């Protein structure tokens, strides 16, 4: 699924300079039935070529209180 930066879920946002994705209150099994387990991919290209990167977000468990 492709998501535009201006349509990110409420718990996600881009840093002011657009170089970081910030995920707040990550959950493996969220209250609304969703999950923050995901693969993030980025492809940037211009006349000189392209670069591609990817990463995996894995939420291991609940934060100790």
Residue frames relative to the residue before (quaternion, step in Angstrom):
aa qw qx qy qz dx dy dz
X 1.0000 0.0000 0.0000 0.0000 0.00 0.00 0.00
X 0.2477 -0.7573 0.5907 0.1276 3.56 -0.94 0.92
X 0.0607 -0.7970 0.6009 -0.0043 3.59 -0.85 1.02
X 0.3954 -0.7083 0.5351 0.2360 3.58 -0.81 1.00
X 0.6203 -0.5804 0.3841 0.3617 3.58 -1.10 0.70
X 0.6973 0.4527 -0.2880 0.4752 3.62 1.05 -0.60
X 0.7042 0.4016 -0.2665 0.5213 3.62 1.27 0.11
X 0.2637 0.7812 -0.5199 0.2236 3.57 1.10 0.67
X 0.5883 -0.5481 0.4430 0.3966 3.62 -1.17 0.48
X 0.6887 -0.5176 0.3226 0.3922 3.59 -1.20 0.55
X 0.6942 0.4829 -0.2857 0.4508 3.62 1.01 -0.72
X 0.7066 0.4182 -0.2590 0.5086 3.61 1.26 -0.11
X 0.0935 0.7725 -0.6267 0.0417 3.53 -1.19 0.62
X 0.4332 -0.6519 0.5457 0.2991 3.53 -1.29 0.36
X 0.5347 -0.5950 0.4873 0.3502 3.57 -1.12 0.69
X 0.7006 -0.4950 0.3154 0.4058 3.58 -1.21 0.49
X 0.7278 0.4063 -0.2526 0.4913 3.59 1.00 -0.73
X 0.5096 -0.7027 0.3835 0.3155 3.59 1.30 0.09
X 0.5853 0.6181 -0.3601 0.3816 3.60 1.24 0.13
X 0.7558 0.3035 -0.1863 0.5494 3.60 1.25 -0.15
X 0.2656 -0.7102 0.6276 0.1766 3.53 -1.17 0.70
X 0.1420 -0.8015 0.5794 0.0426 3.57 -0.69 1.11
X 0.1048 -0.7881 0.6064 0.0098 3.56 -0.78 1.13
X 0.1380 -0.8055 0.5745 0.0441 3.59 -0.62 1.16
X 0.8560 0.0770 -0.0774 0.5053 3.54 -1.15 0.75
X 0.0242 0.8325 -0.5490 0.0700 3.56 0.79 1.09
X 0.0285 -0.8024 0.5961 -0.0007 3.56 -1.04 0.75
X 0.4568 -0.6730 0.5187 0.2633 3.52 -1.10 0.82
X 0.7601 0.0498 -0.0099 0.6478 3.55 1.09 -0.86
X 0.1916 -0.8258 0.5242 0.0804 3.58 -0.02 1.31
X 0.6621 -0.5332 0.3637 0.3809 3.56 -1.23 0.52
X 0.7035 0.4554 -0.2735 0.4721 3.61 1.07 -0.65
X 0.6230 -0.5721 0.3314 0.4181 3.60 1.28 0.21
X 0.5792 0.5749 -0.3807 0.4348 3.60 1.26 -0.10
X 0.2451 -0.7444 0.5976 0.1692 3.56 -1.32 -0.09
X 0.3748 -0.7228 0.5333 0.2293 3.58 -1.14 0.60
X 0.4022 0.6709 -0.5074 0.3616 3.62 1.21 0.32
X 0.2649 0.7870 -0.5133 0.2167 3.59 -0.60 1.06
X 0.3557 -0.6598 0.6092 0.2587 3.50 -1.39 0.25
X 0.1665 -0.7682 0.6144 0.0689 3.57 -0.89 1.02
X 0.0241 -0.8022 0.5965 -0.0140 3.58 -0.84 0.96
X 0.0691 -0.7846 0.6158 0.0216 3.53 -1.13 0.71
X 0.0324 -0.7720 0.6348 -0.0046 3.56 -0.96 0.93
X 0.0173 -0.7860 0.6176 -0.0219 3.56 -0.75 1.08
X 0.0557 0.8143 -0.5747 0.0604 3.57 -0.85 0.92
X 0.0232 0.7608 -0.6486 0.0032 3.52 -1.29 0.50
X 0.7755 -0.3550 0.2325 0.4674 3.60 -1.25 -0.19
X 0.6679 0.5125 -0.2929 0.4532 3.60 1.21 -0.46
X 0.7353 -0.3440 0.2361 0.5341 3.60 1.20 -0.24
X 0.4061 -0.6943 0.5306 0.2675 3.53 -1.20 -0.53
X 0.1338 -0.7462 0.6401 0.1247 3.52 -1.35 0.22
X 0.1403 -0.7868 0.5995 0.0424 3.53 -1.10 0.72
X 0.0288 0.7880 -0.6146 0.0238 3.56 -1.01 0.79
X 0.0123 -0.7928 0.6088 0.0258 3.54 -1.16 0.49
X 0.0422 -0.7824 0.6212 0.0124 3.53 -1.28 0.43
X 0.3225 -0.7418 0.5614 0.1748 3.54 -1.26 0.44
X 0.2144 -0.7445 0.6187 0.1303 3.58 -0.94 0.91
X 0.0162 0.7867 -0.6143 0.0580 3.56 -0.67 1.16
X 0.1839 -0.7756 0.5974 0.0881 3.59 -0.61 1.12
X 0.2940 -0.8141 0.4807 0.1408 3.57 -0.49 1.20
X 0.7868 -0.2324 0.1726 0.5451 3.62 0.96 -0.64
X 0.6961 -0.4630 0.3510 0.4218 3.53 -1.33 -0.17
X 0.5229 -0.6131 0.4984 0.3198 3.52 -1.24 0.62
X 0.4817 -0.6516 0.4988 0.3075 3.59 -1.00 0.80
X 0.2071 -0.7875 0.5692 0.1138 3.57 -1.00 0.80
